[in-house]
Amino acid sequence: MKIEEYKDMLKNKSKEFIKKYLSNTIEEIEFLESIYQTGGTNNFYSDEFKDSAFKERQELCQKSSAMFSILRELTKWKDIT
């Protein structure tokens, strides 16, 4: 999915929902990075599995970008964190 599609899907959600969803998404991204990055704590899987983790991480990055964008539109940047 593209960023705009995620934004459209999430546009009617509350700020609190988006913040929580974003936090969970970032945790997922970090876990997936630990699988495919050299020296990652979970870097013992097959190359095929690592490739899948990388692709899933890329999709989650699209989703997190959409959520950041929505939050920027709803609040000042300093209020997001």
Secondary structure in CASP SS format (residue, H / E / C, confidence):
PFRMAT SS
TARGET T0000
AUTHOR 0000-0000-0000
METHOD secondary structure of the structure
MODEL  1
M C 1.00
K C 1.00
I H 1.00
E H 1.00
E H 1.00
Y H 1.00
K H 1.00
D H 1.00
M H 1.00
L H 1.00
K C 1.00
N C 1.00
K C 1.00
S C 1.00
K H 1.00
E H 1.00
F H 1.00
I H 1.00
K H 1.00
K H 1.00
Y H 1.00
L H 1.00
S H 1.00
N H 1.00
T H 1.00
I H 1.00
E H 1.00
E H 1.00
I H 1.00
E H 1.00
F H 1.00
L H 1.00
E H 1.00
S H 1.00
I H 1.00
Y H 1.00
Q C 1.00
T C 1.00
G C 1.00
G C 1.00
T C 1.00
N C 1.00
N C 1.00
F C 1.00
Y C 1.00
S C 1.00
D H 1.00
E H 1.00
F H 1.00
K H 1.00
D H 1.00
S H 1.00
A H 1.00
F H 1.00
K H 1.00
E H 1.00
R H 1.00
Q H 1.00
E H 1.00
L H 1.00
C H 1.00
Q H 1.00
K H 1.00
S H 1.00
S H 1.00
A H 1.00
M H 1.00
F H 1.00
S H 1.00
I H 1.00
L H 1.00
R H 1.00
E H 1.00
L H 1.00
T C 1.00
K C 1.00
W H 1.00
K H 1.00
D H 1.00
I C 1.00
T C 1.00
END
